[in-house]
Amino acid sequence: MWKTALGSGIGVAIPIGVEYFGKVRKVFDNKIKLSGLLGVGIGAVGLGVSAYNKMTGKPSMAAEDREALTALGGSSLATGLAIIILDELRKRKLYEFRRTTSTGRLPTGLEEKPLTIKESEVAGEPLLVEV
């Protein structure tokens, strides 16, 4: 059981470690993060080797070792895919946000004028309006 826990921990630690200590390197013309690609690659190899070993008639690996390799592959695959998906969502949000600004600057939330609330916005108006 400890091998399975260690395998899953290593499977998460490798992509996260590359993400934070690798200075967020990107490959393929700065489209995909290296940590996500590494996680998907390790996951595919780990799950593939484990499945191949299980499907062969005479497995060359002990069941506990195969479970540890499966845990490493599954956790690494999930972490790598999560890094890639979250980076893609972040890029799309920033692209849309920059496109809609008219000043060309990203707002900081600290505008010169203070926020004011109109009395009509506080009470008296319905929350839902029929269209």
N, C-alpha and C positions, 0 to 999 in steps of 0.2 A: 504494500500500500504506500509506503514512503517513496518508492520509486515513481509511482504515478503522480504523487503530489510534487515531487522534485521535477519531473518532466513537464508538468503543466506550469510550474513556476519559471523554469528556464524558457519555456515557449513564450511566455509573456515578457520576461526580462530581456531577451535578445532584441526584439523590435523596439521596445521602449528605451533600452540603453542606447541603441543606435540613433534613435530619434533625439534624445536629449544630449548625448555626448558627441554625436556626429555632426553637430551644427546644421541640422536640417538640410542635408544634401538632397538634391533632386536629380533625376536621370531622365533620359528621353526628352531633351529640349525643355527641361524644367517643368515637366508635366506631372511626374509621379515621384513621391518621396521614396528615397532609398530604403528607409526603415519599413515602410509598408510593403515594398517589393520583396525585401528580404524576408519579412514575416510570411508572406504568401508563398514564397519559394520554399522556405523551411517547412511550412505546413504541408505543402503538396508532396514534398519528398518524404516527410515523416509519415504521413497518412498512406502514401503510395507504397512505401516499403513495408509498413505494417499490414496493409491489405494484401499485398503480394505474398508475404510470409504466411498469412492466415489461409490464403486460398491454395497454396501449394499442398500437395498431398502429405508431405513430411516437413512440418515447420522446423526451421533451424534455430528458432529463437524461443526462449521460454515464454510462457504466457504472461508472466509478470513484466518481463522486458518489453514484450509487444504492447502491453497496456500502457507502459510508460512512454513508449515511442508514439502511440496513438494520442496520448494526452499532450505530449510536446507538440505534435503536428497540429492537433485541433486548436490548442490555445494560441499557437503561433499564427495559424491561418486566421483565426478570429481577430487577433490583435492587428495583424497586417491589413486585413480588409477594413477594420475600423479606422485605422490611420488614414488609409487612402480615401475612404468615404467622407470622413470628417474634414479632410483637407479640401476635397472637391466642394463640399458644401460651403466651407469658409471662403473659397475662391469665388464661388458664384455670388454669395451674399455681398462680398466686397465689390465685385464688379457692378452689380445692380445699384449698390449704394453710391458709388462714385459717379455712375452715369446719371443719377437723378439730381445731383447737387448742381446748382447754378453758379456758385462762386468758385468752384474748382478746389476748395478746401474742404477737408473733412471736419464737420462740426465737432467741437469738444464737449458740448453740453454747457459751456460757460459763456453764454452770450452776454453782451454789454447791458441789455435791459433786463430787469427782473421779470419773472413770470407773474402775470396777473390772471385772476380768475373772475370772469364776469358773473354777476349775480344770477343771470339767467341760466348759466351752466351748473350752478350749485343745486338749485331746487326749482321745482315747478314744471320742468319739462319732462316729458316721458323719455324713458331710456330707449325704447324701440319706436321707430317711426315707420309707418306703412308706406310702401312705395307704390 
